[in-house]
Amino acid sequence: MAADEDKSVSTVPDRRANGADSGEATKNGTAPASRALPWLCLAALGVVFGDISTSPLYALRECFSSALVHVPSHHDAVLGVLSLILWSLIVVISVKYLLWVLRADNRGEGGILALLSLLEIRGEARRRPWNRVLLFCGTFGAALLYGDGMITPAISVLSAVEGLEVATPAFEPWVVPITIAILVALFLFQQFGSGRVGMVFGPIVLLWLLTLGGLGLHGIAQAPQVLQAFNPVWALQFLFSGSPVGFVVLGAVFLVVTGGEALYADIGHFGKLPIRITWFVVVLPSLMLNYLGQGALMLARGGSVDHLFFELAPEWAVYPLVALATAATVIASQAIITGAFSLTRQAVRLDEFPRVQILQTSESERGQVYVPLINWLLMIATIGLVLVFRRSEALAGAYGVAISLTMVLTTVLIAFVALRRWRWNPWLVAAITAPLLVVDVGFFGSTLLKFVDGGWLPIVVAALFYLMMTTWARGRRLLARQESRASRRPGRFFATLDQMQPHRVQGVGIFVTASTRDVPAVVIHHVEHNQVLYDTVVLLTVITRPIPHVPLDQRVRTRTLNQGFIRIRLSFGFMDPPDVPRSLRHCPHLGFDASDATYYVTRRTVLPTDRVPGMQVWRERLFVRLLRNATLPTTEFRLPPDRVLEIGRRIEI
């Protein structure tokens, strides 16, 4: 991978990375033994379950309060919807994610891009039809998460602040301004890193979940017959009653499981065991109790659904409950924003996203990063959504489409991981995948009914991100192809060097290049025009391997060539910060002092043209614009600016 525009993924077989240089080791997706399990479970509450634990604020209300379904006057419809909610939590979250998807960790890291990297689709294999489908699933699934990152903070905070209207209608004009103020503060805070408040996130969410359970028990006491909803027959009768109402309601029921992807994306922070324990012991019981309590309240009051969640609480507890709900929704928003930052870092390191500035906000926690560009884009988009939709029930129309499609794509990808990576029996994979896919497709089909009411928004956002990501990846491959044509075989180059006899000066020159075999064009260009070389010339290739972390003592591979040339391959995982000078300094067997080296990088001027096959000219122009705005290699690789020389080249693609 060149320091400027050329990145490649190594074909070296994966080795288990222990993260020795940054953060803590993970093993088999579990967290370090040095941390106590109870503290890990508490921390997981604050990050992993923030999104899904705030769904009771609006999910059941949306099942009945919209124009899709009229408020029922008998208990059959209430029990049917509640049964759908309970069994969705069991099937989608408990079975699919906790017991199935979490098995597919990439050296302890999760997320849809990590899942895609497990399939190891590289080189010519990308052209095969099924591999193209899988690449689309992974890339578009990642793009969809940006759409969700816009909507989740808006609907979560807005629904919590709307609780003030329960106390007094006088707050109605202030709901939107208060929501915007909270969102601005939330996004401004991101630059300090989530670690600053990480210690209080867990206790707040724990208090929130215990409150959910307590309110639920209070509601259940008013109509204990609501417990019949555990019988799945109620769900099946409601869904297949012959009326389209059951299918329509699925789109609102899906709101209870929208935090499922976070369970998979965050396993690298806490490990599988704490997440599973926390879900089954604390989160799932609390959510079930609260949904049942809200349903019991509907039965007791004959179907009223105005601010259903807050009506569970006694009048004196409304203001404290609004404050607690607001804190919980801010934490839920923090989780999805942090997820967007982590996703961007993975995509950049895998060369599926233009290089942007990525700041590490913690010296000990490698998962805590801050991406300024993504942060401000999300803030502008989120505030815009609040100003346009103004009510959480209106915004609910735009919510769910992106995540439901992501869940479908995740199911497809993990099925292929089981077939290709784990070598499972195809019939067993089909038996597991088919029913889960039916559920996922059902949810997606139902959420699509809200497409014209706002569901189009995350799809459009995802399409734009997908276009940008695929254009960037394709443009980089075209650029690497042109660079390869301008390079030379080592034997031919050294023969030319013998004839030219350039002046050699004392020191070390490091040329950063994508090629692992040939002598790059930047070296040829430098010798032909300047007629001078350092005594020691290093051809440095930086490789991003499809694993999260590469230990510091396994990163550097060297090979001595002729006439003072040395080829070095420097490997990073896609979650590792690519600090080139630091990695070279920690390699004692290089034979030269890298601290005094001069780095040579290429400044490319890319010219779109239809004379070179590869992409449409309009996409080539888009790639050029992305390239111009990408972070410079000096910043990306932590190269010392006062020791970098840039060599310009013009390239047509």
C-alpha positions, 0 to 999 in steps of 0.5 A, spaced: 500 500 500 502 506 498 502 512 502 498 516 498 493 512 493 495 505 493 492 500 498 492 493 498 490 487 502 495 482 504 494 475 502 499 472 508 495 467 512 491 470 518 495 469 525 492 471 531 493 478 533 494 479 541 493 487 540 500 488 544 501 495 542 494 498 543 489 496 547 488 490 551 488 483 548 482 479 546 482 471 545 476 468 542 472 474 542 472 474 550 475 480 554 482 480 558 481 475 564 484 481 568 478 485 568 472 482 573 466 479 569 461 484 573 464 490 571 465 488 564 457 486 564 456 493 567 460 497 562 456 493 556 450 495 559 452 502 557 454 501 550 451 495 547 444 496 550 443 503 550 439 503 543 435 497 544 433 499 551 430 505 549 425 502 544 419 502 550 419 509 549 415 509 542 415 502 540 408 499 542 405 506 541 407 506 534 404 499 533 397 502 535 397 510 534 398 511 527 393 510 521 396 503 520 392 500 526 386 503 529 386 502 537 383 495 539 377 495 544 378 488 545 384 484 548 386 479 543 389 485 538 393 487 544 395 480 546 397 479 539 402 485 538 405 483 545 406 476 543 409 479 536 414 483 540 416 478 545 417 473 540 421 478 536 426 479 542 427 471 543 428 469 535 431 475 533 436 478 538 436 472 543 437 466 537 440 470 531 444 475 534 446 472 541 447 464 539 448 465 532 451 471 529 456 472 535 460 466 533 462 469 527 468 474 530 474 476 526 479 475 532 474 478 537 472 484 533 465 484 530 460 488 525 458 487 518 465 489 515 469 484 519 464 479 517 465 480 510 473 480 511 472 473 514 470 471 507 477 473 504 474 475 497 480 478 494 483 479 487 480 476 481 475 472 486 472 479 486 469 478 479 465 471 481 458 472 481 456 470 488 462 474 491 460 480 487 453 479 491 457 478 498 461 484 496 455 488 495 451 485 502 457 487 506 458 494 503 451 496 502 450 494 509 455 498 512 453 504 508 446 503 511 448 504 518 450 511 516 443 512 515 441 509 521 446 513 525 442 519 523 435 517 525 437 514 532 439 520 535 433 524 533 428 519 534 431 517 541 432 524 544 425 527 541 421 521 544 424 522 551 423 530 551 416 529 549 415 526 555 414 533 558 408 534 555 405 528 559 406 533 565 404 539 562 402 541 555 405 548 556 412 544 554 409 542 547 412 548 543 419 547 547 420 540 545 424 541 538 428 546 541 430 542 547 431 536 543 436 540 538 440 543 544 441 536 547 443 533 540 448 539 539 451 538 546 451 531 544 455 532 538 460 537 541 462 532 546 464 527 541 471 530 541 473 529 548 471 521 547 466 517 550 471 514 555 470 521 559 463 518 561 464 511 560 464 510 567 457 513 568 454 510 562 453 503 565 450 505 572 445 509 568 442 504 563 442 499 569 438 504 573 434 505 567 432 498 565 431 496 573 426 502 572 423 499 566 422 492 569 419 496 576 414 500 571 412 494 567 411 490 574 406 495 576 402 495 570 402 488 569 398 488 576 393 492 573 391 486 568 395 480 569 392 476 564 397 480 559 402 474 561 398 470 556 402 474 550 408 469 552 404 464 548 406 464 541 399 462 538 397 469 540 402 472 535 400 467 529 393 468 530 394 476 529 399 475 524 395 470 519 388 472 521 387 474 514 387 481 514 393 485 512 393 489 519 398 483 522 403 484 516 403 492 517 404 492 524 410 488 523 414 494 521 412 497 528 414 491 532 421 491 528 422 497 532 423 493 539 429 489 535 433 495 532 439 495 536 441 488 534 446 490 530 450 493 536 450 487 539 455 484 534 459 490 532 461 491 540 463 484 541 470 487 540 470 492 546 467 487 551 467 480 549 461 475 548 460 472 555 459 479 558 454 481 552 450 474 553 450 474 560 447 482 561 442 480 555 439 474 558 440 476 566 438 484 565 436 487 559 431 481 556 427 481 562 426 488 563 424 489 556 419 484 556 416 486 563 415 493 560 412 491 554 407 487 558 406 493 563 404 497 557 400 492 554 396 491 561 395 498 561 392 498 555 387 493 557 385 496 563 384 503 560 380 500 554 386 502 549 389 509 550 395 509 547 397 517 548 404 517 551 403 510 553 410 509 556 410 515 561 403 513 563 405 507 567 409 512 572 405 515 577 404 523 576 409 525 581 415 521 578 414 523 571 419 529 571 424 524 574 422 519 569 423 524 563 430 526 566 432 518 566 429 517 559 433 523 556 439 520 559 438 513 557 437 516 550 443 520 549 447 514 551 443 510 546 445 515 541 452 515 543 452 508 542 450 509 534 455 515 533 461 511 536 459 505 532 459 510 526 466 512 528 468 505 528 465 503 522 469 509 518 475 506 521 474 499 519 472 502 512 478 506 511 483 501 513 480 496 509 480 501 503 473 501 502 472 509 504 476 515 503 481 517 508 479 521 513 482 524 519 481 519 525 483 521 532 484 516 538 481 519 544 484 514 549 491 511 550 488 504 553 482 503 549 483 502 542 475 502 540 475 509 542 476 514 536 473 520 534 472 522 526 470 529 526 467 529 519 463 524 520 461 527 527 459 534 524 455 530 518 451 526 523 450 532 527 447 536 521 443 531 518 440 529 525 438 536 527 435 537 520 431 531 521 428 534 528 426 540 524 423 537 518 419 531 522 418 535 529 415 529 532 417 522 534 411 518 531 412 522 524 420 520 524 418 513 526 416 512 518 423 513 516 426 508 522 427 501 521 428 500 513 435 501 514 436 496 520 431 491 517 435 491 510 442 490 514 439 484 518 437 481 512 444 482 509 447 480 515 444 473 515 446 472 508 453 473 510 453 469 516 450 463 512 456 464 507 461 464 513 458 458 515 459 454 509 466 457 506 469 459 513 467 453 518 465 448 513 459 446 516 454 442 512 450 445 507 443 442 510 445 444 517 446 452 514 440 452 510 436 449 516 438 455 521 438 460 516 432 459 512 427 461 518 431 467 520 431 469 513 424 469 513 423 473 519 428 478 517 425 479 510 418 479 513 420 485 517 424 488 511 417 488 507 413 491 512 418 497 514 418 498 506 410 500 507 413 506 510 417 508 504 413 514 502 412 516 509 420 517 510 423 510 509 426 512 503 431 517 507 436 512 510 436 508 503 438 514 499 443 516 504 445 509 504 445 509 496 450 515 496 455 512 501 455 506 497 456 510 491 462 513 494 465 507 497 465 503 491 467 509 487 473 510 492 475 502 492 474 501 484 478 508 483 484 505 487 484 499 484 485 502 477 490 507 480 494 501 482 493 498 476 496 504 472 502 504 477 504 497 476 504 498 469 509 504 470 514 500 475 519 495 473 522 488 475 528 488 480 533 485 475 531 490 469 532 496 474 538 494 477 541 493 470 539 500 468 542 502 475 549 499 473 549 503 467 547 510 470 551 510 476 547 515 480 551 519 486 550 515 492 549 519 499 550 517 506 543 516 509 536 512 509 531 514 504 524 510 504 520 510 498 512 508 500 509 504 495 504 499 493 508 494 490 511 488 493 515 485 487 517 491 483 521 497 483 515 502 483 515 508 478 516 513 484 524 510 485 525 510 477 522 517 476 527 520 482 533 516 479 532 519 472 531 526 474 535 527 480 541 522 479 542 521 486 540 515 491 541 514 499 546 509 501 540 505 504 534 505 500 528 502 503 522 500 499 516 500 504 509 497 503 504 498 508 499 492 508 492 492 511 490 485 513 483 482 514 484 481 521 483 487 527 490 487 530 497 485 528 502 484 534 508 489 534 513 484 533 509 481 527 508 487 523 515 488 520 518 483 514 524 485 511 528 482 505 535 485 502 536 486 495 542 489 491 545 495 491 543 497 498 536 496 497 531 493 502 524 491 501 520 492 507 513 489 508 509 493 514 503 489 516 497 492 520 490 490 522 484 494 520 483 496 527 490 498 528 493 505 528 498 505 522 503 509 525 509 507 520 515 510 524 513 507 531 513 500 528 520 501 524 523 504 531 520 497 535 524 493 530 531 491 532 533 488 526 533 493 520 540 494 520 539 502 519 536 507 524 529 509 521 529 515 526 533 519 521 530 517 514 527 521 509 520 519 506 519 519 499 511 519 497 508 520 491 503 526 489 499 524 484 494 528 479 489 523 477 486 525 470 479 522 468 479 520 461 475 515 457 481 512 453 482 508 459 477 502 461 475 501 468 469 506 470 465 511 467 468 518 466 463 521 471 465 516 477 472 518 475 471 525 476 468 523 483 474 519 485 478 525 483 474 529 488 474 524 493 482 523 492 483 531 493 479 531 499 482 525 502 487 525 508 494 526 506 499 520 507 503 524 512 498 524 517 495 517 515 501 514 517 504 519 522 510 520 518 514 526 520 512 532 516 519 535 516 522 529 513 517 527 507 519 529 500 513 529 495 514 527 488 509 529 483 506 524 477 500 525 472 496 519 471 490 517 467 485 512 469 
